[in-house]
């Protein structure tokens, strides 16, 4: 697997430029370099669970909390994933800077990583009725069921065997590469991303995102060279 070391924004831009002309690339950020590309339901605490049965139970109850209902399970499964249910979906984004944000937004002692994944295995959700009958690993683009998904350039991969990491299950015609963000560069990259409009307020376009962004900007006000009372956090 190809790996790229990143310790500056110039280096990040250089590496990301190599993906620009091929729209099959998608990206995902991990705060800890040791985390595998495994859907949540494939993790140890959910081992041997029946995720389709759990999803059906979630869907029956979820109807009381939404103002719009959907005709297909793909939309419902996307919403379930978005709201934290353990599913066989894995979140990705077409925006590599959004992936970079998620890689460094939490504090860890390890290096962070951006995964770049290229695949042509796309599933047409209008032709495949049941997400739980998909074979292998395929990507799909959700409808605009949640503003955050749209704002983050989100898409998903769906995994037939979610307990097997993508690194071990990848098909021969697909590619995974790693952009390793060195630990010493994590905090600086977070500020640089915010400078270019990638932060909590833009990726989470709601009151929670706005509040989180202003809290972060205030807590880190000494990191700017201008006086804190003149700090423009808009």
N, C-alpha and C positions, 0 to 999 in steps of 0.2 A: 504494500500500500504506500503510495506516494505521500510524503509528509513535507510540510513547509514550515519553517520556523519564522515567527512573526514577533518583532520587538520594536516596531515603529509603525506609524500610520503610512509612511511611504512604502514600507515593505508590504503592508496589508494591501494597499492599493495595487502594487505591482502584481501580487499573487492573484487578487480578484480580477484583474484585467484579463488574465488568461482564460477566464470563464465567460467573458462578456458576450462573445459572438455565438454561443451555443445555448439556446434557451431550454435545453433539457436539464441543465444544472439546477439543483435546488440545495438549500443550505439549512443547517441546524447547529445551534450552539449548545455546548455543555460546559458548565462551570467547573467540572472536575474531569480531568483528562482520562481518569480510570473508568468513567461511566460508559457502559456499552450502549449500542444502538438497539435498545429493546423496548417494545411497547410496555406500558405500565402493567397491563394484565399478565405479562410474561415474567414479571419479577417474582422473587421467592415467596413473598407473602400471599400471592394470588395463585400459587402453583395448584394445578389440578382443578381450578374453579371452572365453572361453566359460564363463560362470559356472555354467550348469547342469552342464556336464561336470566342472568343478572341484568342485561340490557333490556330485555322484555319487561322485567319488573320495574326497572327505572322508568321506562317509557310510559307504563300505565299510570305511574304517579306524577310524572313530569307534566302531564297535560294540564294539571291544575295550576301550574306556575307560569305558563306561557300564554301570550295573547294571540299567537298564530300557530296553527297546526300544519303539519307537513304530510305529503302523500307518500313519501318513501322513507325507508329506513336509513338511507345514506345521510339525509339531512338530520334526522334524529340522532344518529350515531355521532355526527360531527358536533352537535350541540352537547351531547353527553361527554364527549372528549373535552370540549371547551370548558365545561363546568366541573371537570375533575374526576369523572367516573373512570375507573380502570377499564380500558378498552384495548382492542388489538390495533388501534391507530397510533401512528407516530407523527408528531407535528413537524412540518418543514416550512420553509419560506423561500420565495423567489428573490427576496431582498437580502443579500449577504450581510449588509450592515445591521439589519434587524437580528440576524443570527449572531453577529458579533456582540450586540448588546446583551442578548440572553447568555452568551458565554461568560461575560464579565460583570453582570449586574449583581451577582452575589459574591460575597467574600470567601475565598478558599485559599489555602496555602499552596495548592498545586497549580500547575499550568492549566489554562483553559484550552478549549479546542472548538474549532468550527469544522463540521463535516460538510464536504461538498460531494453530492451524490448525483450521478448522471444515469438516467434510465429512459428507455423508450417504452417501458411497460406501463401504459396508461389504460385505465379502465373507464369505459363509458357507463356512468351510473344509471343512465336512462335505459340501457339494455341489460344490465345486470341487476336483478331485483333484490337478491339477498346478499348483503355484504359478507355473511358468514360462509358463503360457498365459494369465495374467491380463492384461487390457488396461487401459491408462490407469494411474491411481494409485488404489489402494483401501486401506482400512485393515482390519486384522483383529486380533482379540484372541487371543493364544496361550493354550494350556492351561498349567497350572501346571508347566511343564517345568523351571523353575529358580526357586529361592527368591528370588533377587535381582530377577527380573522381576516376581514377585508383589509383593514388598515395595516396589518402586519404582512400582507402579501402571502397569506397562508394557504397551504395545501397539506395533504396527508399521504402517507403510505399506509396500506392495509396489509396485514401479515397473516398468512395462513397458519404459521406456527410462531406465535408471538413470544414463546419462551426461548427461541433461538435468535441470537443477535444477528444483525444484518452483516456484520463483518464475517460471520461464519456461513451465512446463508445466501450471500450475494451470488447472483447468476453471472455466467462468464461474459455476457454482453453488457454488463453494467460496470460502473466505476465508482469507487469511494476514495476520496482523498482527505487528508487532515491538514488543517491550518492550526498549528500549535501556537497559542498566544502565551508567551513567557510570563511567568508569574509577576516579575518585576514591572511589566508593562500593563498589567490589568487595569489599575486605577487610572492611569493616564489615558488609556484608550476610552474609558467610560466618559471622561471629560471631552475628548475629541469627538466622540460620537454625538454627544449632546450639542456640541458646537455646530455639527452638520445636521441637526434636527432629528436625531435618533435618541429618544429618551422616553421616560414613563408617560409624559403628557401626550406625545405623538403616537406611541404604540398602544397605549391604553386610553382611548378617547372617551373618558367618562370622569366622574368626580373622583373616583378612587385613583385613577392615573394622575390627574391634576394634583391631588393632594400629595401623592407619593413623590411626584417630581419636585414640588415646592419644598417638601420636607428635606429631600436630598440636596437641593440647591442651597437651602438655608444651613443645613448641617455642614456643608462643605464651602461655605462662603469665604473662608480664609484662603481657599485655593485660587481665588481670583485676585488679580493684582490691583483692581480698583477698590475703593472703599466699600464696605459691605452695605452701607446705607444707599449707595448708588447702583447696587447690583440690579441689573435688569433680568428678571427671570421669566419674561414672557416668551 
